[in-house]
Amino acid sequence: MHNPPRQVLIMTIELSRDETETLRELLQERMLRLDKEINRTDAFAFKARLRQLDRTIEHVLGELSSALDHERA
């Protein structure tokens, strides 16, 4: 399966620490539900879209965690 080049949109969002932690928690909860849905799904195309969404959420979570870790330092 060939993936098209990733389009990058540069965006700055200012969030408080509490807002960032809340967003991280919401995304973590969504990933847990998404993983269950991926495991229950038999339709290949739908499963592929869910996996892509999972990877996107994982990337955003990494950015949020990195920002929180950087703020502590």
Secondary structure, DSSP 4 states (H G I P E B T S, - for coil): -PPPPPP---------HHHHHHHHHHHHHHHHHHHHHHHH---HHHHHHHHHHHHHHHHHHHHHHHHHHHHH-
